[in-house]
Amino acid sequence: MLTEKDIDQEAADPIKEIPQSNQAEEYRKAPFAGCAWKPNSEAAHELVDKISGLIAEHEKRKRKRGSKQAQFDATAAGFLGDLLVAVTEENPQGWVYRPMGRSRFSSSDVTYHDFKSLTDEMTQLRLIEEKPGFSERFQWDDDDEPCMGRKAATRFRASSPDLWEAANSLGISSHNVRTHFILRLPSYPLILRGQSGRHHNHWEETGSTIKFPHTRETDLLANEVKELNEFLDQIEIRGGTHRDYNRIFNKGNDDNFHWNKGGRLYSQGDETYQRLNKEERLRMTMDGEPVSELDIRASYLTILHSVHGCPLDQSNDPYVLPELGLNARGAVKSWCAVTFGSEKHFDRWPTKIIEKYLSKTGRKLGRDYPVRMIRDHVCRHYPLLADWEKLDTTWAALGSREKAPERAFGSLLRSGPAAAASLPSLPIVLVPTL
C-alpha cells in the first residue's frame, strides 16, 4: 500500500541517474505531457484517488482550493496518465516533457499554478524526478564545429517503484495503460500562436501561445472542431492513433491578424496518425473499413499560384523539374516546404532534412543538392518563388486558404452515415473505402 510514510523512508535513497551517454537520447524520446488523460476504468479511478490522497495529505496549504479542486484533480489525473503512458519499449525510462514558462499555459486547460504545485508535491514525495530545461549541442555537418543548440523543455518521469507497484496491483501495466486511461476531448479546441522566429543558428522557433478573448467568431471556430471531435469519438479507428483535433492559428500578434493565418487541424499526441508515413496510414481502418487517401498535391504551391492569378499546371508532378529529374524531387519539395515556412530564402539545409536524407540514402544532401543550386532551378521554373521576399503572402495565409476544402470535405462526410468519416492529415484527407 503506497503511503506518505513509505515514501519518506525511501527519501534517503538517491534516485539513480540515467547513464550520461544515454541521457540525450532518452530525453529526446520524451513525449509531451499535455495532462489530457482521464481515468477510463475503476482501477484507474482508484489509482488516481490514491495518488491524489497522498498529495492532499502531504500538502501544507493554508486555504483549500474550493471550487478549483476539481480542476487540480483533473490535472493530477492527466499528468499521472502522461507518466504511465510514456513508458514504452521505445521510451523505457518514461520521460515526458513540458515547457514551464507561464505563457506556455495561457491557452491550455491546465494552469501554470496547478501544474507547478502538482509537480512540486510529487517531487517532494519522490513520486517523480524532474530534469530542468537544458540546451543541446549540434553541428550542421561533419566538418563544422559543434555549437549550442536549441533549449529543451523540462523533463519528468515516474521515479518511485511504489507508484508502478500500486498501478500493477490494480491490473494496470505499461501494456494496457491506454485501456485504463483515455484522452479527454478539449473543452475549447482553438489555439493561437504568435509570430515564429528564426534563431541565430537558423532553425525556426515556434511562436508562443497567446491568450485570447472568447468571442462569437472564436466560439464558431471552436464549435466546428468540437462537433468534429465528438463525431469522430464514436468511430473506431485502428492502425493509427487519434483522439481529438485542435485548430491552430498563427501570427496572432500580427497587426493584420483576423483569424486568417493558419487554421489547420492537428491531431493531438506524439503518436498521432498524422505522423505515420503513407504506407502505414493506408493500413488504417475506420469502423472496420479500410481507408483511401486523397492527396492535395503541392497544396501551398498550388494556392500561391492561384492567389496570384497564374494557375499551376497539374498535368505533371510540380516537384519534378525537367532539368533536375525525378531523383531531385525530394530536394525540390523540401526546399519549397522550408521556403514557405520562412520569410526569405534560406542558406543552409535544416538539420532534420539533412538527417532524413542521410538515413534514406546514406549520402549527404548538401553535396548532392546544394541549396543554391536547388533554389536557382526552382526560381527559374516558378518565378513567384524568386520574388518570395517581396510577395505579400505568408505560409500562414496560405494555410488559412488550404483549410477550406479540408473542412468542407469533413463536414460533407459527417452529414452522411457514421462510417463516412474523414481524417484530415495536413494536405491529405483519409476516408473509408466504401
VOVO-893284 format. One record per residue (C-alpha): residue in one letter; x, y, z. Coordinates in steps of 0.2 Angstrom, whole numbers, padded with zeros to 4 digits, always signed. Layout:
// residues N
AXYZ
...
//
This chain:
// residues 434
M+0000+0000+0000
L+0008+0016-0005
T+0008+0029+0009
E+0017+0045+0013
K+0027+0036+0027
D+0034+0023+0015
I+0040+0036+0003
D+0048+0047+0017
Q+0058+0031+0022
E+0064+0029+0004
A+0069+0048+0003
A+0086+0045+0009
D+0090+0033-0006
P+0096+0043-0021
I+0087+0042-0037
K+0098+0033-0050
E+0104+0044-0064
I+0102+0038-0082
P+0120+0035-0089
Q+0127+0051-0096
S+0130+0043-0113
N+0111+0039-0115
Q+0104+0054-0107
A+0102+0065-0123
E+0094+0051-0132
E+0082+0046-0118
Y+0077+0065-0116
R+0074+0066-0135
K+0061+0052-0135
A+0051+0060-0122
P+0033+0064-0127
F+0023+0080-0122
A+0014+0080-0105
G-0002+0088-0110
C-0011+0082-0094
A-0026+0077-0105
W-0029+0059-0100
K-0043+0054-0089
P-0047+0038-0080
N-0057+0025-0090
S-0059+0011-0078
E-0062+0008-0059
A-0044+0003-0057
A-0038+0019-0065
H-0050+0029-0054
E-0044+0020-0038
L-0026+0024-0043
V-0029+0042-0046
D-0039+0043-0029
K-0024+0035-0021
I-0011+0047-0028
S-0022+0062-0025
G-0025+0057-0007
L-0006+0056-0005
I-0003+0073-0012
A-0018+0081-0001
E-0010+0073+0014
H+0007+0080+0011
E+0001+0097+0005
K+0003+0111+0018
R-0009+0123+0010
K-0017+0136+0022
R-0033+0138+0011
K-0042+0124+0002
R-0045+0126-0016
G-0063+0125-0015
S-0072+0126-0032
K-0054+0124-0041
Q-0051+0107-0033
A-0059+0098-0047
Q-0048+0107-0060
F-0032+0102-0049
D-0038+0084-0048
A-0041+0083-0067
T-0023+0090-0069
A-0016+0077-0057
A-0026+0063-0066
G-0020+0069-0083
F-0002+0070-0078
L-0002+0053-0070
G-0009+0046-0087
D+0006+0055-0096
L+0019+0047-0084
L+0011+0029-0086
V+0008+0030-0105
A+0026+0037-0108
V+0034+0020-0103
T+0036+0010-0119
E+0049-0001-0127
E+0055+0015-0137
N+0055+0026-0121
P+0058+0013-0107
Q+0064+0027-0095
G+0047+0035-0096
W+0052+0054-0098
V+0039+0066-0103
Y+0042+0085-0106
R+0033+0101-0103
P+0038+0119-0106
M+0037+0128-0089
G+0036+0146-0095
R+0019+0154-0089
S+0015+0159-0107
R+0015+0140-0112
F-0001+0138-0101
S-0010+0153-0107
S-0021+0143-0120
S-0022+0127-0110
D-0035+0118-0099
V-0020+0116-0087
T-0015+0131-0077
Y+0003+0135-0073
H-0001+0136-0054
D-0009+0119-0054
F+0004+0110-0064
K+0019+0119-0054
S+0010+0114-0037
L+0007+0096-0043
T+0025+0093-0049
D+0032+0101-0034
E+0022+0090-0022
M+0026+0074-0032
T+0044+0078-0032
Q+0045+0081-0014
L+0036+0064-0012
R+0049+0056-0023
L+0035+0050-0035
I+0043+0059-0049
E+0060+0065-0055
E+0062+0082-0063
K+0076+0087-0075
P+0076+0106-0078
G+0077+0113-0095
F+0093+0111-0104
S+0102+0115-0121
E+0108+0103-0134
R+0124+0104-0144
F+0124+0100-0163
Q+0134+0103-0179
W+0127+0106-0196
D+0140+0095-0205
D+0154+0083-0200
D+0167+0097-0204
D+0158+0110-0193
E+0162+0115-0175
P+0148+0109-0163
C+0138+0124-0157
M+0125+0127-0144
G+0108+0120-0150
R+0090+0125-0145
K+0084+0123-0127
A+0074+0108-0122
A+0060+0109-0110
T+0059+0102-0093
R+0058+0083-0092
F+0048+0072-0079
R+0047+0054-0076
A+0039+0042-0063
S+0054+0038-0052
S+0046+0028-0037
P+0044+0009-0039
D+0029+0010-0027
L+0019+0020-0040
W+0021+0006-0053
E+0018-0007-0039
A+0002+0002-0035
A-0003+0003-0053
N+0001-0016-0056
S-0008-0021-0040
L-0024-0014-0049
G-0020-0023-0065
I-0013-0008-0074
S+0003-0010-0084
S+0013-0002-0097
H+0005-0014-0110
N-0014-0010-0105
V-0012+0008-0098
R-0021+0015-0114
T-0036+0005-0109
H-0037+0012-0092
F-0033+0030-0097
I-0040+0039-0112
L-0038+0057-0118
R-0051+0070-0114
L-0059+0080-0128
P-0053+0098-0127
S-0066+0110-0120
Y-0060+0124-0132
P-0050+0116-0146
L-0043+0133-0153
I-0025+0138-0151
L-0017+0155-0156
R+0001+0157-0158
G+0012+0172-0160
Q+0025+0175-0174
S+0038+0162-0175
G+0056+0167-0176
R+0072+0162-0183
H+0086+0158-0171
H+0103+0164-0175
N+0108+0145-0179
H+0095+0146-0192
W+0081+0134-0186
E+0063+0141-0183
E+0056+0143-0166
T+0038+0140-0164
G+0028+0156-0158
S+0022+0156-0140
T+0004+0153-0137
I-0007+0168-0134
K-0022+0170-0123
F-0037+0177-0132
P-0054+0183-0128
H-0068+0171-0132
T-0080+0180-0145
R-0094+0175-0156
E-0081+0172-0170
T-0069+0161-0160
D-0084+0151-0152
L-0090+0147-0170
L-0072+0141-0175
A-0071+0131-0159
N-0088+0123-0160
E-0084+0117-0178
V-0069+0107-0171
K-0079+0101-0156
E-0093+0095-0167
L-0080+0085-0177
N-0071+0078-0161
E-0087+0072-0154
F-0092+0064-0170
L-0076+0055-0173
D-0076+0050-0154
Q-0090+0037-0160
I-0079+0030-0174
E-0067+0015-0170
I-0050+0020-0178
R-0037+0006-0179
G-0019+0006-0186
G-0016+0024-0181
T-0019+0034-0165
H-0031+0048-0165
R-0041+0056-0151
D-0045+0074-0155
Y-0041+0089-0165
N-0035+0106-0160
R-0036+0120-0173
I-0020+0131-0173
F-0019+0148-0179
N-0003+0158-0181
K+0004+0175-0181
G-0009+0181-0168
N+0002+0196-0163
D+0002+0202-0181
D-0007+0219-0184
N-0017+0211-0199
F-0022+0195-0189
H-0041+0192-0191
W-0041+0173-0188
N-0035+0172-0206
K-0017+0165-0203
G-0015+0146-0202
G-0030+0136-0195
R-0025+0118-0199
L-0032+0104-0189
Y-0019+0095-0179
S-0022+0078-0171
Q-0016+0078-0154
G-0002+0067-0146
D+0015+0062-0151
E+0009+0045-0159
T-0005+0053-0169
Y-0009+0045-0186
Q-0003+0062-0194
R+0015+0057-0191
L+0013+0040-0200
N+0020+0038-0217
K+0009+0034-0232
E+0011+0015-0231
E+0006+0015-0213
R-0009+0027-0215
L-0016+0015-0228
R-0016+0001-0216
M-0028+0010-0205
T-0047+0006-0203
M-0062+0016-0198
D-0076+0006-0191
G-0068-0009-0199
E-0067-0001-0217
P-0050+0001-0225
V-0046+0019-0229
S-0041+0028-0245
E-0030+0043-0246
L-0035+0059-0256
D-0019+0069-0258
I-0020+0088-0261
R-0003+0088-0270
A+0008+0103-0268
S-0006+0112-0259
Y+0004+0128-0254
L+0012+0130-0272
T-0005+0127-0280
I-0013+0140-0269
L+0001+0153-0271
H-0001+0152-0290
S-0020+0153-0289
V-0019+0168-0277
H-0008+0177-0290
G-0019+0173-0305
C-0007+0160-0313
P-0014+0143-0310
L-0002+0129-0308
D+0000+0115-0322
Q-0006+0100-0313
S-0004+0088-0328
N+0014+0084-0321
D+0021+0082-0303
P+0025+0100-0298
Y+0041+0095-0289
V+0049+0085-0303
L+0058+0099-0313
P+0063+0094-0331
E+0081+0099-0329
L+0084+0090-0312
G+0074+0074-0315
L+0064+0063-0303
N+0079+0059-0291
A+0079+0078-0286
R+0061+0078-0282
G+0063+0076-0263
A+0076+0090-0263
V+0064+0102-0273
K+0050+0098-0262
S+0060+0101-0246
W+0066+0117-0252
C+0049+0123-0256
A+0042+0117-0239
V+0056+0127-0230
T+0054+0142-0240
F+0035+0143-0237
G+0039+0142-0218
S+0052+0156-0220
E+0051+0175-0223
K+0065+0174-0236
H+0076+0162-0245
F+0087+0151-0233
D+0106+0147-0235
R+0108+0130-0227
W+0098+0114-0226
P+0089+0112-0209
T+0097+0098-0199
K+0081+0087-0199
I+0081+0087-0218
I+0099+0083-0219
E+0097+0068-0206
K+0082+0062-0215
Y+0091+0062-0232
L+0106+0053-0224
S+0096+0039-0216
K+0086+0036-0233
T+0101+0037-0245
G+0117+0036-0235
R+0123+0052-0244
K+0125+0070-0239
L+0111+0081-0245
G+0122+0097-0247
R+0134+0088-0258
D+0121+0080-0269
Y+0110+0095-0270
P+0117+0111-0264
V+0104+0124-0258
R+0109+0137-0270
M+0108+0125-0285
I+0090+0119-0280
R+0085+0137-0277
D+0091+0143-0294
H+0082+0129-0303
V+0065+0131-0293
C+0065+0150-0295
R+0068+0149-0314
H+0054+0136-0315
Y+0042+0146-0303
P+0046+0165-0304
L+0034+0168-0290
L+0046+0160-0278
A+0060+0170-0284
D+0051+0185-0278
W+0045+0176-0261
E+0053+0190-0250
K+0043+0204-0259
L+0026+0195-0260
D+0013+0200-0248
T+0010+0181-0244
T+0015+0170-0230
W+0014+0152-0226
A+0000+0156-0213
A-0010+0165-0225
L-0009+0150-0237
G-0013+0138-0223
S-0029+0148-0220
R-0034+0146-0238
E-0029+0127-0238
K-0040+0123-0223
A-0056+0127-0233
P-0058+0111-0243
E-0052+0101-0229
R-0066+0107-0218
A-0079+0107-0231
F-0075+0089-0236
G-0075+0084-0217
S-0092+0092-0215
L-0099+0084-0230
L-0095+0067-0225
R-0101+0070-0207
S-0118+0073-0214
G-0119+0055-0221
P-0118+0038-0212
A-0107+0036-0197
A-0095+0026-0207
A-0092+0040-0219
A-0080+0050-0208
S-0064+0059-0214
L-0047+0062-0205
P-0038+0077-0211
S-0019+0073-0212
L-0012+0090-0216
P-0013+0091-0235
I-0021+0074-0236
V-0038+0068-0232
L-0041+0049-0226
V-0058+0042-0230
P-0066+0025-0228
T-0066+0014-0244
L-0084+0012-0247
//
